[in-house]
């Protein structure tokens, strides 16, 4: 099985620690690995290193390659001349895999952590069987709280261990998600997809022809970098909006293990250990009468007094 890792990012949601030139994929939020290293290790649980293609922005190419080489000596990395969101990135990667249309591919973002690799491997094996039947398979997470920053999947019915997707809702409104989590047929979308390469190519042709129209192997130079002219005029759009909300061959498998999202400061606060006042405090911090807050100092002393429900992030040149 092939694997596409979507690395990079614009450095917005975890600013100021994450920046455009050094986004969250290159940062360490848990354990000894950065996010890209952690996801690469996860990919190695389900396929070999030679089957893993990482796509990132050209400005992050060198740092991404350096970090992955600590896990695998000869990584395959392709780079975009500019960020165009996940749909063009995936279209580029499957173009790079030209001639492998009968193979299945798993698409992995880099902003999550899975606790149990064995459960992930089992779910991937099940998804691969469905993918061979022509489904685009997503991994669903049972909601634990009201979160409107995620995509949601509404399932239709259960058929021998998998669920047909009735509706795919990318970034719904907060009022809607409060109703979704009360119902048993809604799941968070993990952003992980598995499908045959030929099925993905057909989906682009049907729902998003303007994205990979004209994409050929000639779009890559000898170092795997995408030439500017191939990206200049294509739209910037996520795979969720471009294809998943429209596709009629979607299936879902529930991922029944602890899943942690690292896409925002709120998410990181949620996963960190709290003190007796429900604070997450890291670095050089003095807090008095401070509750339910996330205080992070990279160097300077931060003193808080009488605050609640607040995020304070200090870096060398910026404070959020």
C-alpha positions as CSV (number, residue, x, y, z in Angstrom):
1,X,0.0,0.0,0.0
2,X,1.2,3.5,-0.8
3,X,1.0,6.3,1.7
4,X,0.7,10.1,1.2
5,X,1.7,12.3,4.1
6,X,0.4,15.9,4.0
7,X,3.0,17.9,5.7
8,X,3.6,21.6,5.9
9,X,1.0,24.2,6.7
10,X,0.8,28.0,6.9
11,X,1.7,28.4,10.5
12,X,-1.5,30.1,11.4
13,X,-3.5,28.1,14.0
14,X,-0.5,27.6,16.3
15,X,1.1,31.0,15.8
16,X,3.4,32.4,17.1
17,X,5.2,29.1,17.9
18,X,4.3,27.8,14.4
19,X,5.4,30.0,11.5
20,X,5.0,29.9,7.7
21,X,8.7,28.8,7.4
22,X,8.5,26.4,10.3
23,X,4.9,25.1,10.8
24,X,3.5,22.7,13.3
25,X,4.6,19.6,11.3
26,X,8.2,20.4,12.3
27,X,7.4,21.0,15.9
28,X,7.5,18.7,18.9
29,X,4.3,18.7,21.0
30,X,4.7,15.3,22.7
31,X,7.3,12.7,23.3
32,X,10.6,12.8,21.5
33,X,9.3,13.2,17.9
34,X,8.0,16.1,15.9
35,X,4.6,15.8,14.3
36,X,6.0,14.7,10.9
37,X,8.3,12.2,12.5
38,X,5.5,10.7,14.6
39,X,3.2,10.4,11.5
40,X,6.1,8.9,9.5
41,X,6.6,6.3,12.2
42,X,2.8,5.5,12.1
43,X,3.0,5.1,8.3
44,X,5.9,2.6,8.8
45,X,3.5,0.4,10.8
46,X,1.3,-0.2,7.7
47,X,3.8,0.0,4.8
48,X,7.5,0.2,3.9
49,X,9.5,3.5,3.8
50,X,9.8,3.2,0.0
51,X,6.0,3.4,-0.3
52,X,5.7,6.6,1.6
53,X,5.5,9.9,-0.2
54,X,5.6,13.1,1.8
55,X,4.3,16.4,0.2
56,X,5.2,19.7,1.7
57,X,5.8,23.4,0.7
58,X,9.1,24.1,-1.1
59,X,10.2,26.5,1.7
60,X,9.8,23.7,4.2
61,X,11.3,21.0,2.0
62,X,14.8,20.9,3.5
63,X,13.7,20.9,7.2
64,X,11.1,18.2,6.4
65,X,13.6,16.0,4.7
66,X,16.2,16.4,7.5
67,X,13.6,15.4,10.1
68,X,12.3,12.4,8.2
69,X,15.8,11.1,7.4
70,X,16.2,10.5,11.2
71,X,13.6,7.8,10.7
72,X,14.2,6.6,7.2
73,X,17.4,7.1,5.2
74,X,16.0,7.7,1.7
75,X,12.6,9.5,2.0
76,X,10.5,10.4,-1.0
77,X,9.5,14.0,-0.7
78,X,7.8,16.2,-3.2
79,X,7.2,19.9,-2.8
80,X,4.7,22.5,-3.9
81,X,5.8,25.9,-5.1
82,X,3.0,27.5,-3.0
83,X,0.3,26.3,-0.6
84,X,-3.0,25.4,-2.3
85,X,-4.6,23.3,0.5
86,X,-5.0,19.6,0.5
87,X,-6.9,18.8,-2.7
88,X,-4.1,20.0,-5.1
89,X,-1.5,18.4,-2.8
90,X,-3.3,15.0,-3.0
91,X,-3.8,15.4,-6.8
92,X,-0.1,16.1,-7.2
93,X,0.9,13.1,-5.1
94,X,-1.3,10.6,-7.0
95,X,0.1,12.1,-10.3
96,X,3.6,11.3,-8.9
97,X,2.3,7.7,-8.4
98,X,1.4,7.4,-12.1
99,X,1.3,3.8,-13.2
100,X,0.2,2.6,-9.7
101,X,-3.6,3.1,-10.3
102,X,-4.6,-0.3,-9.0
103,X,-2.8,0.1,-5.7
104,X,-4.5,1.5,-2.6
105,X,-3.2,4.6,-0.9
106,X,-3.7,6.0,2.6
107,X,-3.7,9.8,3.1
108,X,-2.4,11.0,6.4
109,X,-2.4,14.6,7.8
110,X,0.2,15.4,10.4
111,X,-1.7,17.1,13.2
112,X,-2.9,14.1,15.2
113,X,-1.6,11.3,17.5
114,X,-3.0,7.8,17.8
115,X,-2.4,5.9,21.0
116,X,-2.8,2.3,19.8
117,X,-0.9,1.5,16.6
118,X,-2.3,-2.1,16.5
119,X,-5.9,-0.8,16.4
120,X,-4.8,1.6,13.6
121,X,-3.2,-1.2,11.7
122,X,-6.4,-3.3,12.0
123,X,-8.6,-0.5,10.9
124,X,-6.3,0.2,7.9
125,X,-6.5,-3.5,6.9
126,X,-10.3,-3.3,7.0
127,X,-10.3,-0.1,5.1
128,X,-8.1,-1.5,2.4
129,X,-10.6,-4.3,1.7
130,X,-13.3,-1.7,1.2
131,X,-11.1,0.5,-0.9
132,X,-10.5,-2.4,-3.3
133,X,-14.3,-2.5,-3.8
134,X,-14.3,1.1,-5.0
135,X,-15.0,3.0,-1.8
136,X,-13.3,6.1,-0.5
137,X,-12.9,5.2,3.2
138,X,-12.7,7.7,6.0
139,X,-11.8,7.0,9.6
140,X,-14.4,8.3,12.0
141,X,-13.9,9.3,15.7
142,X,-16.8,9.1,18.1
143,X,-17.2,12.8,19.4
144,X,-16.2,13.4,23.0
145,X,-17.3,17.0,23.2
146,X,-18.7,19.8,21.1
147,X,-16.1,20.8,18.6
148,X,-17.0,22.9,15.5
149,X,-13.4,23.1,14.1
150,X,-13.6,19.5,12.8
151,X,-15.5,18.0,9.9
152,X,-18.4,15.7,10.7
153,X,-19.5,12.4,9.1
154,X,-23.1,11.2,9.3
155,X,-23.4,7.5,8.7
156,X,-26.3,5.8,7.0
157,X,-26.2,2.2,8.2
158,X,-23.9,-0.5,9.3
159,X,-22.9,-3.3,6.9
160,X,-20.6,-6.0,8.2
161,X,-18.4,-3.8,10.2
162,X,-18.3,-0.7,8.1
163,X,-20.7,2.3,7.7
164,X,-21.9,3.9,4.6
165,X,-21.6,7.7,4.7
166,X,-24.9,9.6,4.4
167,X,-23.4,13.1,4.7
168,X,-20.1,14.7,5.0
169,X,-20.0,18.2,6.6
170,X,-16.8,20.1,6.6
171,X,-16.5,22.8,9.4
172,X,-20.1,23.1,10.4
173,X,-21.5,25.9,12.5
174,X,-21.3,25.6,16.3
175,X,-25.1,25.5,16.6
176,X,-25.2,22.4,14.4
177,X,-22.4,20.5,16.1
178,X,-24.2,20.8,19.5
179,X,-27.0,18.8,17.9
180,X,-24.7,16.4,16.1
181,X,-22.9,15.2,19.3
182,X,-26.3,14.2,20.8
183,X,-27.0,11.8,17.9
184,X,-25.4,8.3,17.5
185,X,-24.9,8.6,13.8
186,X,-22.4,11.5,13.8
187,X,-18.6,11.1,14.0
188,X,-15.6,13.5,13.8
189,X,-13.7,13.2,10.5
190,X,-10.1,12.3,11.3
191,X,-8.8,13.5,8.0
192,X,-7.4,10.0,7.2
193,X,-8.6,8.5,3.9
194,X,-7.9,5.3,2.1
195,X,-8.8,4.5,-1.6
196,X,-7.5,3.0,-4.8
197,X,-5.5,5.5,-6.7
198,X,-7.7,5.0,-9.7
199,X,-10.8,5.8,-7.6
200,X,-9.3,9.0,-6.4
201,X,-8.3,10.0,-10.0
202,X,-11.9,9.3,-11.1
203,X,-13.2,11.5,-8.2
204,X,-11.0,14.4,-9.3
205,X,-12.2,14.0,-12.8
206,X,-15.8,14.0,-11.8
207,X,-15.9,16.6,-9.0
208,X,-12.7,18.7,-9.3
209,X,-11.5,18.5,-12.8
210,X,-10.1,22.0,-12.6
211,X,-7.5,20.9,-10.0
212,X,-5.5,18.2,-11.7
213,X,-6.4,19.1,-15.3
214,X,-3.1,18.9,-17.1
215,X,-1.2,17.3,-14.3
216,X,1.5,14.9,-15.6
217,X,4.7,13.4,-14.5
218,X,6.4,16.3,-16.3
219,X,5.2,18.7,-13.6
220,X,8.1,17.4,-11.3
221,X,11.7,18.3,-11.7
222,X,14.5,15.7,-10.9
223,X,14.3,16.6,-7.2
224,X,10.5,16.0,-6.9
225,X,9.7,19.7,-6.9
226,X,6.5,20.8,-8.6
227,X,7.1,23.4,-11.3
228,X,5.4,26.8,-10.7
229,X,3.4,26.9,-13.9
230,X,1.4,23.8,-12.9
231,X,0.2,25.4,-9.7
232,X,-0.2,29.0,-10.6
233,X,-3.8,29.0,-11.7
234,X,-5.4,26.1,-9.9
235,X,-7.9,26.8,-7.1
236,X,-7.0,26.6,-3.4
237,X,-9.4,24.1,-1.8
238,X,-9.4,21.3,0.7
239,X,-10.0,17.7,-0.3
240,X,-13.1,17.7,1.9
241,X,-14.8,20.5,0.0
242,X,-13.5,19.4,-3.4
243,X,-14.4,15.8,-3.2
244,X,-15.6,14.2,0.1
245,X,-18.7,16.4,0.5
246,X,-19.8,15.4,-3.1
247,X,-18.7,11.8,-3.5
248,X,-21.4,9.1,-3.4
249,X,-19.0,6.2,-2.7
250,X,-17.9,7.1,0.8
251,X,-17.6,4.6,3.6
252,X,-16.5,5.0,7.2
253,X,-14.7,2.8,9.7
254,X,-14.7,3.9,13.3
255,X,-11.3,4.3,14.8
256,X,-11.7,2.9,18.3
257,X,-8.6,4.3,20.0
258,X,-7.6,7.5,21.6
259,X,-7.1,10.1,19.0
260,X,-5.6,13.5,19.8
261,X,-5.7,16.5,17.5
262,X,-2.9,19.0,17.5
263,X,-4.4,21.6,15.2
264,X,-5.0,24.5,17.6
265,X,-3.9,25.8,21.0
266,X,-7.3,24.8,22.4
267,X,-6.7,21.2,21.3
268,X,-3.2,21.2,22.8
269,X,-4.6,22.6,26.1
270,X,-7.2,19.8,26.1
271,X,-4.6,17.1,25.8
272,X,-2.0,18.5,28.3
273,X,-1.9,17.6,32.0
274,X,-3.6,20.2,34.1
275,X,-2.7,21.6,37.6
276,X,-5.2,22.0,40.5
277,X,-6.6,25.1,38.9
278,X,-7.1,23.4,35.6
279,X,-4.3,25.3,34.0
280,X,-1.6,24.1,31.6
281,X,1.6,26.0,32.4
282,X,4.9,25.6,30.6
283,X,8.1,27.5,30.9
284,X,8.9,30.6,33.0
285,X,5.5,31.4,34.6
286,X,4.1,32.7,37.8
287,X,0.4,32.5,38.1
288,X,-1.9,33.8,40.9
289,X,-5.6,33.4,40.9
290,X,-5.5,32.0,37.4
291,X,-7.9,29.3,36.3
292,X,-8.7,27.3,33.1
293,X,-5.9,28.8,31.2
294,X,-2.9,27.8,29.0
295,X,0.3,29.8,29.7
296,X,3.4,29.1,27.7
297,X,6.7,30.9,27.9
298,X,9.6,30.1,25.7
299,X,12.0,32.4,27.5
300,X,10.6,35.5,29.3
301,X,8.8,35.5,32.6
302,X,5.1,35.6,32.3
303,X,3.1,36.6,35.4
304,X,-0.7,36.3,35.4
305,X,-3.1,37.6,38.0
306,X,-6.8,37.1,38.1
307,X,-7.4,35.6,34.7
308,X,-9.6,32.8,33.5
309,X,-10.2,31.0,30.2
310,X,-7.2,32.6,28.6
311,X,-4.4,31.5,26.3
312,X,-1.0,33.3,26.6
313,X,1.8,32.2,24.3
314,X,5.2,33.9,24.4
315,X,8.0,33.5,21.9
316,X,11.2,35.4,21.2
317,X,9.5,38.0,18.9
318,X,5.8,37.7,19.5
319,X,3.1,37.3,22.2
320,X,-0.3,35.9,21.6
